[in-house]
């Protein structure tokens, strides 16, 4: 008779502090590609068809990853009602907002849209001070906010102050998405969600179904043609990488690894993502993009160090 192992033993045995930290670092590397993948896939296939297919592949990948680690399907869906609602807004709605922001943005604004989204570390600390017992010090927190928004303004270049933008809707959508993700992240901490639960996987299933429903209603799928090769590449990069592995790996890094090391590593996401956007989409290239990304990164660093008594 083949011996059986209790559920979760494999998960606990494999995920040591070192492997948990490695998982978080890998998530950071995968998330650097989320902006370019969204931009490339949305333009090649259409935002809603791309999001439907990519997140569906991400759900399959995330489920397989969870089962291989010794988890059960029940753990993926057995969430408190408030956590399920929060994950829907913080993951599914956030992803839809960011996708629409990237797809509606002018080519020259692609890098800026992604960087607006990366204001979320600052927002997490701000909201954490309101919704949890973690009270950041006021002066460093104010400096973090100023640095973050100054970075977004710098990304637009000098014309930010000399000429009004033609369309700020994508920027607003990206900021709303960052706010939704920040609220979700803070609520997870406030509610002490169990380690073995992974709310992002079922939330991305909701995201895929919602994107498909909207796409069918507005005719996006009727206009869709046979996916070009580059669309398939972006589907795999975003679906398997960012969604399927990135979110579960990030949760492992936060729950079982070195939170400080993983958080510090996450500071590289804005500048690396901005650099990738500039290389892959020449229209997004700007001499102000990387300096602006570094300002946003500096804001995230200051925000992370602003905790403690006031």
C-alpha positions in Angstrom: 0.0 0.0 0.0 1.4 3.4 -1.0 1.7 5.7 2.0 -0.2 8.9 1.9 0.9 12.3 3.3 -1.4 14.7 5.2 -2.5 17.7 3.2 -0.1 20.6 3.6 2.9 18.7 4.8 4.7 19.1 1.5 3.9 22.8 1.6 5.3 23.4 5.0 8.4 21.2 4.4 9.4 22.9 1.2 8.7 26.5 2.0 11.5 27.4 4.4 12.4 31.0 5.1 15.1 30.8 2.4 12.8 29.3 -0.3 10.0 31.7 0.7 12.4 34.7 0.2 13.4 33.2 -3.2 9.8 32.9 -4.2 9.2 36.6 -3.4 12.2 37.7 -5.4 11.0 35.6 -8.3 7.6 37.3 -8.1 9.3 40.7 -8.3 11.2 39.7 -11.4 7.9 38.4 -13.0 6.0 41.6 -12.1 8.6 43.8 -13.9 7.0 42.3 -17.1 3.4 43.0 -16.3 3.2 46.4 -17.8 4.9 45.5 -21.1 2.9 42.3 -21.4 -0.4 44.2 -20.9 0.6 46.8 -23.4 1.8 44.3 -26.0 -1.0 41.8 -25.6 -3.7 44.4 -25.6 -2.5 46.0 -28.8 -2.0 42.7 -30.6 -5.3 41.0 -29.6 -7.5 43.6 -28.0 -7.6 44.3 -24.3 -10.6 42.2 -23.4 -9.8 39.1 -25.4 -6.2 39.3 -24.2 -7.2 39.6 -20.6 -9.7 36.8 -20.9 -7.2 34.3 -22.3 -4.2 35.4 -20.2 -6.0 35.3 -16.9 -7.7 32.0 -17.7 -4.2 30.5 -18.3 -3.1 32.2 -15.1 -5.9 30.5 -13.1 -4.9 27.1 -14.5 -1.2 27.8 -13.7 -2.0 29.0 -10.2 -4.2 26.1 -9.4 -1.6 23.6 -10.6 1.1 25.4 -8.6 -1.1 25.2 -5.5 -1.9 21.5 -5.9 1.8 20.6 -6.5 2.7 22.3 -3.3 0.3 20.0 -1.4 -2.7 22.3 -1.2 -6.3 21.4 -2.0 -8.9 22.9 -4.3 -11.1 23.6 -1.2 -8.4 26.0 0.1 -8.6 28.1 -3.0 -12.3 28.7 -2.8 -13.0 28.4 1.0 -12.6 32.1 1.8 -14.6 34.3 4.2 -17.2 36.3 2.3 -15.5 39.6 3.0 -12.2 38.3 1.8 -13.8 37.0 -1.4 -15.4 40.4 -2.1 -12.2 42.3 -1.3 -10.1 40.0 -3.5 -12.6 40.5 -6.4 -12.2 44.3 -6.1 -8.5 44.3 -5.3 -7.5 41.7 -7.9 -10.1 41.3 -10.6 -11.3 45.0 -10.8 -7.8 46.2 -10.3 -6.6 44.1 -13.3 -9.4 45.3 -15.5 -8.8 49.0 -14.6 -5.1 48.7 -15.4 -5.8 46.8 -18.7 -8.2 49.5 -19.8 -5.7 52.2 -18.7 -2.9 50.7 -20.8 -5.1 50.0 -23.8 -6.6 53.5 -23.9 -3.4 55.4 -23.3 -1.5 57.2 -26.1 1.6 55.3 -27.1 3.7 58.1 -25.6 2.0 57.7 -22.2 2.5 53.9 -21.8 5.4 54.2 -19.5 3.7 56.8 -17.4 0.5 54.7 -17.0 2.5 51.8 -15.6 4.4 54.1 -13.2 1.1 55.6 -12.0 0.1 52.1 -11.1 3.3 51.7 -9.1 2.2 54.3 -6.6 0.6 51.5 -4.7 3.5 51.0 -2.2 3.0 54.5 -1.0 -0.8 54.1 -0.9 -0.4 50.8 1.1 1.5 52.7 3.8 -1.0 55.6 3.8 -4.0 53.3 4.1 -2.2 51.0 6.5 -2.0 54.0 8.9 -5.7 54.5 8.6 -7.0 50.9 8.7 -4.4 49.1 10.9 -2.5 49.7 14.1 0.7 50.5 12.0 1.0 54.2 12.3 3.6 55.7 10.0 5.5 58.8 11.1 4.0 61.9 9.5 7.0 63.7 8.1 8.6 60.7 6.2 5.1 59.7 5.0 4.5 63.2 3.6 7.9 63.1 1.9 7.1 59.7 0.4 3.8 61.0 -1.1 5.5 64.0 -2.5 8.3 61.9 -4.1 5.8 59.5 -5.5 3.6 62.0 -7.2 6.6 64.1 -8.3 7.9 61.0 -10.0 4.6 60.7 -12.0 4.7 64.3 -12.9 8.4 64.1 -14.0 7.6 61.1 -16.3 5.4 63.4 -18.4 8.3 65.8 -18.8 8.3 69.7 -18.7 5.0 69.8 -20.7 3.2 68.7 -17.6 3.4 72.3 -16.4 3.2 74.0 -19.8 0.5 72.1 -21.7 -2.5 70.2 -20.4 -2.7 66.5 -21.2 -5.0 65.5 -24.0 -6.5 62.6 -22.1 -6.1 61.9 -18.4 -8.6 59.1 -18.3 -6.0 56.3 -18.5 -4.0 57.9 -15.7 -7.2 58.1 -13.6 -7.9 54.4 -14.3 -4.4 53.4 -13.4 -4.6 55.3 -10.2 -8.0 53.8 -9.3 -6.5 50.4 -9.9 -3.5 51.1 -7.7 -5.9 52.3 -5.0 -8.0 49.1 -5.3 -5.0 46.9 -5.0 -3.7 48.9 -2.0 -7.0 48.6 -0.1 -7.0 44.9 -0.7 -3.4 44.5 0.5 -4.1 46.4 3.7 -7.3 44.5 4.4 -5.5 41.2 4.0 -3.2 42.3 6.8 -6.0 43.7 8.9 -8.1 40.5 8.6 -5.2 38.1 9.2 -6.1 35.9 6.2 -4.7 32.3 6.7 -1.4 31.5 5.0 -2.8 28.5 3.0 -5.5 30.6 1.4 -4.7 32.1 -2.0 -7.5 34.6 -2.9 -5.8 35.8 -6.1 -6.5 32.6 -8.0 -10.3 32.6 -7.7 -10.3 36.4 -8.2 -8.5 36.0 -11.5 -11.2 33.5 -12.6 -13.7 36.2 -11.9 -11.6 38.6 -13.8 -11.5 36.3 -16.8 -15.2 35.7 -16.8 -15.9 39.4 -16.4 -13.6 40.4 -19.2 -15.2 37.7 -21.4 -18.7 39.0 -20.6 -17.8 42.6 -21.4 -15.9 41.6 -24.5 -18.9 39.6 -25.8 -21.3 42.5 -25.1 -19.2 45.1 -26.9 -18.2 42.8 -29.8 -14.5 42.6 -29.0 -14.4 38.9 -29.8 -16.2 39.4 -33.1 -13.4 41.7 -34.2 -10.7 39.4 -33.0 -8.6 37.6 -35.6 -6.2 34.7 -35.4 -3.8 35.7 -32.7 -0.4 36.7 -34.1 2.8 35.1 -32.7 3.6 38.1 -30.5 0.2 38.0 -28.9 0.7 34.3 -27.9 4.0 35.3 -26.3 2.5 38.0 -24.3 -0.4 35.7 -23.2 2.2 33.2 -21.8 4.3 35.9 -20.2 1.3 37.6 -18.5 -0.8 34.5 -17.9 1.8 32.0 -16.7 4.3 34.5 -15.3 2.6 37.5 -13.8 -0.8 36.0 -12.9 -0.3 32.2 -12.5 3.1 32.3 -10.7 3.7 35.9 -9.7 0.8 36.4 -7.3 1.2 33.0 -5.4 4.9 33.5 -5.2 4.5 37.0 -3.8 2.1 35.6 -1.1 4.8 33.0 -0.2 7.4 35.7 0.0 5.2 37.9 2.3 4.0 35.0 4.5 7.1 32.8 4.9 10.2 34.6 3.6 12.1 37.7 4.6 9.5 40.4 4.2 12.1 43.2 4.4 14.3 41.7 1.7 11.4 41.0 -0.6 10.0 44.5 0.0 13.3 46.2 -0.8 13.7 44.1 -3.9 10.2 45.3 -5.1 11.6 48.8 -5.3 13.3 47.9 -8.6 9.9 47.2 -10.3 9.2 50.8 -11.4 12.6 51.6 -13.0 13.0 48.2 -14.6 9.4 48.2 -15.9 9.9 51.7 -17.3 13.1 50.7 -19.0 11.4 47.6 -20.6 8.6 49.9 -21.8 11.1 52.3 -23.4 13.0 49.4 -25.1 10.0 47.4 -26.3 7.7 50.4 -27.2 9.8 53.2 -28.8 6.9 55.6 -28.5 7.1 55.3 -24.7 10.7 56.2 -24.6 11.4 59.5 -22.8 14.4 61.0 -21.2 12.2 61.7 -18.2 10.9 58.2 -17.7 13.7 56.6 -15.8 14.3 59.7 -13.5 10.6 59.7 -12.7 10.6 56.0 -12.0 13.5 56.5 -9.6 11.6 59.2 -7.8 8.6 56.8 -7.4 11.0 54.2 -6.1 12.5 56.6 -3.6 9.0 57.4 -2.4 8.3 53.7 -1.9 11.6 53.3 0.1 10.8 56.3 2.3 7.2 55.0 2.8 8.5 51.6 3.8 10.8 53.2 6.4 8.2 55.5 7.8 6.7 52.9 10.2 6.9 53.1 13.9 5.7 55.5 16.5 5.1 59.0 15.6 
